[in-house]
Amino acid sequence: MNKSIVIIGAGLSGLYLGYLLKKAGFTIKILEANDRIGGRIFTKKTHDTSVELGATWLWKYNKDLMDLCQELKLTLFEQDMDGEALFEATAAHTVQRFKLPAHQEISYRIAGGTVALLEQLTAHFSEDELLLNATVNTIKEQDNTIEVITAHSTFIADSVVSTIPPQLLVHSIDFPVALDTELVHVANNCHTWMKDSIKFAVVYNTPFWEKKGLSGTGFSHVGPFTEIYDHSDFTDKRFALMGFLNGNLATETKAQRELLVKTQLLKFFGDDGENYLSYEEKVWSQAPLTTTATDTYLTPHANNGHLIFQKAYLNGKFIVAGSETSPSYGGYMEGAIYRGHQIALQLKRQFL
Ligand SMILES: Cc1cc2nc3c(=O)[nH]c(=O)nc-3n(C[C@H](O)[C@H](O)[C@H](O)COP(=O)(O)OP(=O)(O)OC[C@H]3O[C@@H](n4cnc5c(N)ncnc54)[C@H](O)[C@@H]3O)c2cc1C
């Protein structure tokens, strides 16, 4: 068939779409600006283990994602919630213990880290099908083709699919033949899930919280961390806690944030809490390949899955994809997979 598709972005959306299109017989090229794959999936290796600074959990109702994990023979394991949880209501009060309600929806994690999902997909591509350090800056329609331009090369394709979060897309890529103004307006007001979050993880020699009858789960109205969970690995030989920090701390330095977390860990877990092996964090509001500085406040998931993303643009040669454009579970990993199926079907109908 030899129809060529350029995919912009090697996050879950780009890699999954590449996997589907290659299987269907298209010639594909995935262009990724970063020096790593994954986008908002970011499994960081540290102290003989790995911690998730991006996406972590999936749930039974994420049907397409669950099916994909099975197809790729990935092992899933339950988020450990055994034991009591902690709650800090105000700075003046001591941290309280409480029993977590029974029969909660189970959250699952992927053995080897969320990155294992990406590694399985990437294994299907040859070296020249997936390029890192390739920042797309311009998309230009030609008569029968479409050009994708980076600092060093121009790629010519029959069709281009962007998987960059829509709001970032319209702020960072130049379109000499202007995009539909309504599409630009909606993209500009399309919320990028978790763009303001700060995630942290601390690695320990032992799961000391278990000996105290604690699950590692905690919630705080005070901060700096607002939520914390057990983050020990699948083998249960490497131990960690992982959580979310108050987004306002993005303006502090890493050293200041770590100091605040250490103090709160001491308050929550005693001396063991502050004796960690390593502290890792990711401030997503400062990730230029995920988000862009705008003054507009958007409610979470605003315009995710908007109907306008269902159409193709630039005379059918350009498609806006990515998890946020999915009508089902937009913003989540499940959205990336659902939307991948939609687009693969759309391109097959168009070209086959
Ligand atoms: C902290 C955090 C926690 C999360 N937790 C969960 C969770 O537990 N469960 C869940 O289901 N979801 C979670 N999510 C959401 C999940 O990560 C996303 O839904 C999913 O990873 C989105 O994938 P994507 O490929 O659509 O977008 P992205 O992962 O954002 O990928 C876009 C890619 O495009 C690249 N790019 C950007 N600009 C350019 C350019 N100009 N040229 C080339 N490439 C470019 C980026 O580098 C990136 O690799 C979380 C997200 C974050 C940030």
Ligand as a Chemical Component Dictionary entry (heavy atoms), coordinates in Angstrom:
data_LIG
# 
_chem_comp.id                   LIG 
_chem_comp.type                 NON-POLYMER 
_chem_comp.pdbx_formal_charge   0 
_chem_comp.three_letter_code    LIG 
# 
loop_
_chem_comp_atom.comp_id 
_chem_comp_atom.atom_id 
_chem_comp_atom.alt_atom_id 
_chem_comp_atom.type_symbol 
_chem_comp_atom.charge 
_chem_comp_atom.model_Cartn_x 
_chem_comp_atom.model_Cartn_y 
_chem_comp_atom.model_Cartn_z 
_chem_comp_atom.pdbx_ordinal 
LIG C1  C1  C 0 1.576  13.124 36.947 1  
LIG C2  C2  C 0 0.627  12.378 36.045 2  
LIG C3  C3  C 0 -0.067 11.287 36.547 3  
LIG C4  C4  C 0 -0.949 10.575 35.711 4  
LIG N1  N1  N 0 -1.576 9.472  36.219 5  
LIG C5  C5  C 0 -2.342 8.715  35.408 6  
LIG C6  C6  C 0 -2.865 7.476  35.869 7  
LIG O1  O1  O 0 -2.570 7.042  36.978 8  
LIG N2  N2  N 0 -3.682 6.778  35.012 9  
LIG C7  C7  C 0 -3.974 7.231  33.740 10 
LIG O2  O2  O 0 -4.718 6.552  33.025 11 
LIG N3  N3  N 0 -3.460 8.398  33.282 12 
LIG C8  C8  C 0 -2.639 9.131  34.070 13 
LIG N4  N4  N 0 -2.068 10.276 33.591 14 
LIG C9  C9  C 0 -2.409 10.696 32.219 15 
LIG C10 C10 C 0 -1.581 9.918  31.170 16 
LIG O3  O3  O 0 -0.222 10.081 31.457 17 
LIG C11 C11 C 0 -1.920 10.440 29.786 18 
LIG O4  O4  O 0 -3.282 10.212 29.491 19 
LIG C12 C12 C 0 -1.158 9.760  28.627 20 
LIG O5  O5  O 0 0.163  9.462  28.977 21 
LIG C13 C13 C 0 -1.229 10.700 27.438 22 
LIG O6  O6  O 0 -0.509 10.175 26.360 23 
LIG P1  P1  P 0 -0.417 10.989 24.998 24 
LIG O7  O7  O 0 0.506  10.235 24.138 25 
LIG O8  O8  O 0 -1.784 11.294 24.500 26 
LIG O9  O9  O 0 0.224  12.417 25.385 27 
LIG P2  P2  P 0 1.700  12.719 25.934 28 
LIG O10 O10 O 0 2.125  11.641 26.868 29 
LIG O11 O11 O 0 1.657  14.112 26.451 30 
LIG O12 O12 O 0 2.622  12.615 24.623 31 
LIG C14 C14 C 0 2.814  13.680 23.736 32 
LIG C15 C15 C 0 4.235  13.533 23.175 33 
LIG O13 O13 O 0 4.467  14.569 22.209 34 
LIG C16 C16 C 0 5.800  15.026 22.345 35 
LIG N5  N5  N 0 5.906  16.366 21.750 36 
LIG C17 C17 C 0 5.451  17.550 22.253 37 
LIG N6  N6  N 0 5.721  18.554 21.391 38 
LIG C18 C18 C 0 6.339  17.990 20.315 39 
LIG C19 C19 C 0 6.849  18.498 19.081 40 
LIG N7  N7  N 0 6.754  19.804 18.765 41 
LIG N8  N8  N 0 7.437  17.644 18.205 42 
LIG C20 C20 C 0 7.525  16.298 18.493 43 
LIG N9  N9  N 0 7.071  15.772 19.644 44 
LIG C21 C21 C 0 6.465  16.601 20.542 45 
LIG C22 C22 C 0 6.010  15.008 23.864 46 
LIG O14 O14 O 0 7.385  15.037 24.204 47 
LIG C23 C23 C 0 5.326  13.694 24.238 48 
LIG O15 O15 O 0 6.224  12.611 24.208 49 
LIG C24 C24 C 0 -1.156 10.991 34.377 50 
LIG C25 C25 C 0 -0.446 12.085 33.873 51 
LIG C26 C26 C 0 0.455  12.763 34.692 52 
LIG C27 C27 C 0 1.255  13.925 34.129 53 
# 
loop_
_chem_comp_bond.comp_id 
_chem_comp_bond.atom_id_1 
_chem_comp_bond.atom_id_2 
_chem_comp_bond.value_order 
_chem_comp_bond.pdbx_ordinal 
LIG C1  C2  SING 1  
LIG C2  C3  SING 2  
LIG C2  C26 DOUB 3  
LIG C3  C4  DOUB 4  
LIG C4  N1  SING 5  
LIG C4  C24 SING 6  
LIG N1  C5  DOUB 7  
LIG C5  C6  SING 8  
LIG C5  C8  SING 9  
LIG C6  O1  DOUB 10 
LIG C6  N2  SING 11 
LIG N2  C7  SING 12 
LIG C7  O2  DOUB 13 
LIG C7  N3  SING 14 
LIG N3  C8  DOUB 15 
LIG C8  N4  SING 16 
LIG N4  C9  SING 17 
LIG N4  C24 SING 18 
LIG C9  C10 SING 19 
LIG C10 O3  SING 20 
LIG C10 C11 SING 21 
LIG C11 O4  SING 22 
LIG C11 C12 SING 23 
LIG C12 O5  SING 24 
LIG C12 C13 SING 25 
LIG C13 O6  SING 26 
LIG O6  P1  SING 27 
LIG P1  O7  DOUB 28 
LIG P1  O8  SING 29 
LIG P1  O9  SING 30 
LIG O9  P2  SING 31 
LIG P2  O10 DOUB 32 
LIG P2  O11 SING 33 
LIG P2  O12 SING 34 
LIG O12 C14 SING 35 
LIG C14 C15 SING 36 
LIG C15 O13 SING 37 
LIG C15 C23 SING 38 
LIG O13 C16 SING 39 
LIG C16 N5  SING 40 
LIG C16 C22 SING 41 
LIG N5  C17 SING 42 
LIG N5  C21 SING 43 
LIG C17 N6  DOUB 44 
LIG N6  C18 SING 45 
LIG C18 C19 SING 46 
LIG C18 C21 DOUB 47 
LIG C19 N7  SING 48 
LIG C19 N8  DOUB 49 
LIG N8  C20 SING 50 
LIG C20 N9  DOUB 51 
LIG N9  C21 SING 52 
LIG C22 O14 SING 53 
LIG C22 C23 SING 54 
LIG C23 O15 SING 55 
LIG C24 C25 DOUB 56 
LIG C25 C26 SING 57 
LIG C26 C27 SING 58 
# 
